[in-house]
Amino acid sequence: AMPMESARHFRVPLIVTGIVLVLALLLGIAGVTWVHRTETSSRRRTERAQQLGRGMALATCLVVAPFWLAAAAKVGKARRKAKEATETQEGEPE
């Protein structure tokens, strides 16, 4: 029963990650397109596109990480509780 329980905890982080990745991809494409249209030198375009990519990656991680950390904490708590319950049952005489 534990794997299904874990999957339930990770449903929201998976959905959030999917949405954020799609948005990041769209914003990244739009940003790179804008950079290539506005910058004149090829070197400057490359620098700006790299800065944009680093910024988008950092922003994506900062948005998604709290959802994953919270879900992992819930799974850990549930596993500790299940382990504690199992140990308690094993320790009782029949």
MDTraj code that builds the backbone (N, CA, C; nanometers):
import mdtraj as md
import numpy as np

residues = "ALA MET PRO MET GLU SER ALA ARG HIS PHE ARG VAL PRO LEU ILE VAL THR GLY ILE VAL LEU VAL LEU ALA LEU LEU LEU GLY ILE ALA GLY VAL THR TRP VAL HIS ARG THR GLU THR SER SER ARG ARG ARG THR GLU ARG ALA GLN GLN LEU GLY ARG GLY MET ALA LEU ALA THR CYS LEU VAL VAL ALA PRO PHE TRP LEU ALA ALA ALA ALA LYS VAL GLY LYS ALA ARG ARG LYS ALA LYS GLU ALA THR GLU THR GLN GLU GLY GLU PRO GLU".split()
xyz = np.array([
    [0.0827, -0.1201, 0.0000],
    [0.0000, 0.0000, 0.0000],
    [0.0864, 0.1255, 0.0000],
    [0.2106, 0.1106, 0.0400],
    [0.2967, 0.2280, 0.0517],
    [0.3288, 0.2953, -0.0819],
    [0.3582, 0.2203, -0.1917],
    [0.3875, 0.2895, -0.3170],
    [0.2725, 0.3770, -0.3657],
    [0.1489, 0.3317, -0.3523],
    [0.0354, 0.4132, -0.3950],
    [0.0217, 0.5362, -0.3065],
    [0.0512, 0.5187, -0.1792],
    [0.0468, 0.6308, -0.0859],
    [0.1511, 0.7355, -0.1256],
    [0.2706, 0.6899, -0.1621],
    [0.3761, 0.7815, -0.2055],
    [0.3366, 0.8533, -0.3335],
    [0.2764, 0.7807, -0.4261],
    [0.2349, 0.8399, -0.5533],
    [0.1330, 0.9517, -0.5297],
    [0.0467, 0.9333, -0.4331],
    [-0.0534, 1.0357, -0.4011],
    [0.0138, 1.1644, -0.3545],
    [0.1197, 1.1516, -0.2764],
    [0.1909, 1.2697, -0.2261],
    [0.2619, 1.3451, -0.3382],
    [0.3028, 1.2731, -0.4436],
    [0.3802, 1.3365, -0.5497],
    [0.2960, 1.3840, -0.6669],
    [0.1648, 1.3687, -0.6599],
    [0.0790, 1.4121, -0.7706],
    [0.0880, 1.5634, -0.7924],
    [0.0752, 1.6425, -0.6876],
    [0.0794, 1.7892, -0.7018],
    [0.2164, 1.8368, -0.7518],
    [0.3283, 1.7882, -0.6934],
    [0.4573, 1.8321, -0.7473],
    [0.4770, 1.7964, -0.8948],
    [0.4266, 1.6810, -0.9374],
    [0.4384, 1.6436, -1.0785],
    [0.3581, 1.7378, -1.1677],
    [0.2389, 1.7717, -1.1252],
    [0.1549, 1.8635, -1.2031],
    [0.2193, 2.0013, -1.2094],
    [0.2655, 2.0505, -1.0942],
    [0.3307, 2.1823, -1.0891],
    [0.4552, 2.1823, -1.1775],
    [0.5344, 2.0762, -1.1691],
    [0.6563, 2.0681, -1.2498],
    [0.6231, 2.0711, -1.3985],
    [0.5219, 1.9959, -1.4393],
    [0.4816, 1.9956, -1.5791],
    [0.4401, 2.1333, -1.6278],
    [0.3581, 2.2008, -1.5486],
    [0.3105, 2.3344, -1.5861],
    [0.4268, 2.4329, -1.5925],
    [0.5119, 2.4307, -1.4906],
    [0.6246, 2.5249, -1.4836],
    [0.7233, 2.4996, -1.5978],
    [0.7493, 2.3733, -1.6305],
    [0.8419, 2.3446, -1.7406],
    [0.7876, 2.3940, -1.8741],
    [0.6587, 2.3750, -1.8970],
    [0.5984, 2.4240, -2.0212],
    [0.6060, 2.5765, -2.0273],
    [0.5723, 2.6432, -1.9168],
    [0.5811, 2.7897, -1.9126],
    [0.7245, 2.8374, -1.9321],
    [0.8203, 2.7704, -1.8668],
    [0.9608, 2.8086, -1.8804],
    [1.0069, 2.7923, -2.0255],
    [0.9640, 2.6834, -2.0883],
    [1.0012, 2.6604, -2.2275],
    [0.9446, 2.7704, -2.3182],
    [0.8182, 2.8027, -2.2991],
    [0.7556, 2.9069, -2.3809],
    [0.8199, 3.0433, -2.3570],
    [0.8429, 3.0765, -2.2293],
    [0.9074, 3.2041, -2.1981],
    [1.0504, 3.2076, -2.2502],
    [1.1203, 3.0952, -2.2415],
    [1.2569, 3.0885, -2.2922],
    [1.2632, 3.1095, -2.4420],
    [1.1723, 3.0438, -2.5147],
    [1.1680, 3.0610, -2.6601],
    [1.1360, 3.2055, -2.6958],
    [1.0372, 3.2625, -2.6266],
    [1.0008, 3.4024, -2.6521],
    [1.1177, 3.4951, -2.6193],
    [1.1848, 3.4683, -2.5066],
    [1.2981, 3.5526, -2.4667],
    [1.4141, 3.5449, -2.5628],
    [1.4487, 3.4242, -2.6065],
    [1.5595, 3.4082, -2.7017],
    [1.5251, 3.4739, -2.8350],
    [1.4002, 3.4593, -2.8772],
    [1.3557, 3.5249, -3.0009],
    [1.3698, 3.6759, -2.9881],
    [1.3274, 3.7305, -2.8751],
    [1.3381, 3.8752, -2.8509],
    [1.4838, 3.9190, -2.8502],
    [1.5708, 3.8428, -2.7817],
    [1.7135, 3.8767, -2.7750],
    [1.7730, 3.8783, -2.9154],
    [1.7400, 3.7786, -2.9957],
    [1.7971, 3.7716, -3.1308],
    [1.7446, 3.8814, -3.2223],
    [1.6283, 3.9336, -3.1920],
    [1.5748, 4.0437, -3.2740],
    [1.6298, 4.1792, -3.2308],
    [1.6608, 4.1945, -3.1021],
    [1.7004, 4.3264, -3.0528],
    [1.8515, 4.3478, -3.0494],
    [1.9295, 4.2439, -3.0267],
    [2.0749, 4.2588, -3.0187],
    [2.1359, 4.2545, -3.1585],
    [2.2351, 4.3408, -3.1796],
    [2.2955, 4.3488, -3.3122],
    [2.4153, 4.2549, -3.3270],
    [2.5027, 4.2495, -3.2276],
    [2.6218, 4.1650, -3.2424],
    [2.5911, 4.0207, -3.2022],
    [2.6537, 3.9283, -3.2733],
    [2.6312, 3.7860, -3.2485],
    [2.6801, 3.7473, -3.1095],
    [2.7929, 3.8040, -3.0686],
    [2.8481, 3.7725, -2.9363],
    [2.7537, 3.8198, -2.8256],
    [2.6999, 3.9387, -2.8418],
    [2.6071, 3.9944, -2.7427],
    [2.4796, 3.9100, -2.7360],
    [2.4307, 3.8659, -2.8512],
    [2.3124, 3.7794, -2.8541],
    [2.3365, 3.6523, -2.7736],
    [2.4513, 3.5905, -2.7967],
    [2.4851, 3.4664, -2.7268],
    [2.4924, 3.4894, -2.5762],
    [2.5580, 3.5980, -2.5343],
    [2.5691, 3.6293, -2.3911],
    [2.4315, 3.6485, -2.3274],
    [2.3478, 3.7273, -2.3938],
    [2.2140, 3.7543, -2.3394],
    [2.1297, 3.6280, -2.3349],
    [2.1388, 3.5437, -2.4373],
    [2.0622, 3.4189, -2.4400],
    [2.1084, 3.3265, -2.3269],
    [2.2392, 3.3220, -2.3013],
    [2.2905, 3.2394, -2.1917],
    [2.2421, 3.2923, -2.0564],
    [2.2436, 3.4240, -2.0391],
    [2.1934, 3.4834, -1.9143],
    [2.0461, 3.4505, -1.8951],
    [1.9705, 3.4603, -2.0019],
    [1.8280, 3.4285, -1.9965],
    [1.8067, 3.2828, -1.9572],
    [1.8843, 3.1933, -2.0168],
    [1.8734, 3.0506, -1.9854],
    [1.9057, 3.0211, -1.8397],
    [2.0123, 3.0808, -1.7893],
    [2.0479, 3.0606, -1.6479],
    [1.9380, 3.1138, -1.5561],
    [1.8851, 3.2295, -1.5888],
    [1.7787, 3.2886, -1.5070],
    [1.6522, 3.2043, -1.5070],
    [1.6159, 3.1532, -1.6242],
    [1.4963, 3.0690, -1.6338],
    [1.5148, 2.9388, -1.5564],
    [1.6341, 2.8801, -1.5653],
    [1.6607, 2.7554, -1.4925],
    [1.6522, 2.7782, -1.3419],
    [1.7108, 2.8859, -1.2948],
    [1.7067, 2.9168, -1.1512],
    [1.5633, 2.9426, -1.1054],
    [1.4894, 3.0211, -1.1813],
    [1.3505, 3.0510, -1.1456],
    [1.2654, 2.9237, -1.1421],
    [1.2861, 2.8361, -1.2398],
    [1.2112, 2.7105, -1.2450],
    [1.2391, 2.6270, -1.1207],
    [1.3665, 2.6149, -1.0853],
    [1.4036, 2.5368, -0.9656],
    [1.3444, 2.5974, -0.8392],
    [1.3493, 2.7290, -0.8275],
    [1.2968, 2.7948, -0.7076],
    [1.1455, 2.7780, -0.6940],
    [1.0750, 2.7713, -0.8053],
    [0.9294, 2.7535, -0.8005],
    [0.8933, 2.6085, -0.7680],
    [0.9639, 2.5132, -0.8282],
    [0.9282, 2.3722, -0.8178],
    [0.9779, 2.3072, -0.6882],
    [1.0963, 2.3458, -0.6424],
    [1.1602, 2.2799, -0.5270],
    [1.0719, 2.2724, -0.4018],
    [1.0045, 2.3791, -0.3604],
    [0.9240, 2.3686, -0.2376],
    [0.8147, 2.2613, -0.2452],
    [0.7559, 2.2424, -0.3630],
    [0.6519, 2.1399, -0.3782],
    [0.7106, 2.0003, -0.3587],
    [0.8291, 1.9761, -0.4176],
    [0.8936, 1.8456, -0.4042],
    [0.9405, 1.8216, -0.2613],
    [0.9966, 1.9244, -0.1985],
    [1.0446, 1.9085, -0.0607],
    [0.9289, 1.8799, 0.0348],
    [0.8182, 1.9487, 0.0169],
    [0.7014, 1.9255, 0.1026],
    [0.6473, 1.7833, 0.0826],
    [0.6415, 1.7379, -0.0424],
    [0.5921, 1.6024, -0.0697],
    [0.6860, 1.4979, -0.0107],
    [0.8162, 1.5204, -0.0239],
    [0.9138, 1.4259, 0.0311],
    [0.9027, 1.4196, 0.1833],
    [0.8783, 1.5327, 0.2460],
    [0.8611, 1.5347, 0.3918],
    [0.7369, 1.4550, 0.4328],
    [0.6294, 1.4682, 0.3565],
    [0.5072, 1.3924, 0.3869],
    [0.5297, 1.2431, 0.3718],
    [0.6012, 1.2036, 0.2667],
    [0.6295, 1.0615, 0.2451],
    [0.7163, 1.0079, 0.3579],
    [0.8188, 1.0840, 0.3950],
    [0.9061, 1.0420, 0.5046],
    [0.8298, 1.0269, 0.6349],
    [0.7409, 1.1197, 0.6610],
    [0.6604, 1.1137, 0.7834],
    [0.5703, 0.9905, 0.7819],
    [0.5080, 0.9640, 0.6672],
    [0.4186, 0.8473, 0.6545],
    [0.4978, 0.7173, 0.6704],
    [0.6166, 0.7118, 0.6139],
    [0.6989, 0.5903, 0.6256],
    [0.7445, 0.5680, 0.7693],
    [0.7837, 0.6757, 0.8366],
    [0.8236, 0.6618, 0.9773],
    [0.7069, 0.6144, 1.0623],
    [0.5879, 0.6682, 1.0346],
    [0.4693, 0.6277, 1.1083],
    [0.4375, 0.4808, 1.0829],
    [0.4469, 0.4363, 0.9575],
    [0.4202, 0.2965, 0.9228],
    [0.5236, 0.2044, 0.9867],
    [0.6481, 0.2458, 0.9864],
    [0.7546, 0.1646, 1.0466],
    [0.7333, 0.1527, 1.1972],
    [0.6954, 0.2645, 1.2580],
    [0.6699, 0.2660, 1.4024],
    [0.5531, 0.1734, 1.4366],
    [0.4478, 0.1764, 1.3555],
    [0.3315, 0.0910, 1.3781],
    [0.3687, -0.0568, 1.3632],
    [0.4532, -0.0877, 1.2638],
    [0.4980, -0.2259, 1.2420],
    [0.5815, -0.2741, 1.3606],
    [0.6712, -0.1884, 1.4064],
    [0.7563, -0.2255, 1.5209],
    [0.6732, -0.2462, 1.6459],
    [0.5710, -0.1659, 1.6648],
    [0.4831, -0.1785, 1.7815],
    [0.4071, -0.3109, 1.7768],
    [0.3561, -0.3475, 1.6583],
    [0.2821, -0.4730, 1.6428],
    [0.3719, -0.5931, 1.6660],
    [0.4950, -0.5877, 1.6151],
    [0.5878, -0.6991, 1.6314],
    [0.6289, -0.7186, 1.7773],
    [0.6332, -0.6090, 1.8510],
    [0.6757, -0.6154, 1.9910],
    [0.5693, -0.6683, 2.0839],
    [0.4420, -0.6704, 2.0420],
    [0.3332, -0.7170, 2.1291],
    [0.3273, -0.8688, 2.1306],
    [0.3115, -0.9307, 2.2509],
    [0.2965, -1.0773, 2.2573],
    [0.1582, -1.1161, 2.2052],
    [0.1506, -1.2334, 2.1428],
    [0.0222, -1.2779, 2.0853],
    [-0.0581, -1.3576, 2.1836],
])
top = md.Topology()
chain = top.add_chain()
for i, resn in enumerate(residues, 1):
    res = top.add_residue(resn, chain, resSeq=i)
    for name in ("N", "CA", "C"):
        top.add_atom(name, md.element.get_by_symbol(name[0]), res)
traj = md.Trajectory(xyz[None], top)
